[in-house]
């Protein structure tokens, strides 16, 4: 496994973990959901953007 593949895997795992935490906070409900559900989903969007940038960079540099 190359370094690029490891970095991509870490980025994807981070996105999945944030997604699971956000969905879990919605199921918990109450004050916890008010504080965390929307915030976690915003973090997920940011993590997805970073993961896409990482994937594109790895693809670009792997073809060089």
MOMOPE-V244985 format. One record per helix or strand of 2 or more residues. SS is the DSSP state (helix for helix, strand for strand). FROM is the first residue (numbers start at 1). TO is the last residue. If there is no record, write none. Layout:
ss->{SS	SS}
from->{FROM	FROM}
to->{TO	TO}
//
This chain:
ss->{helix	helix}
from->{3	30}
to->{28	62}
//
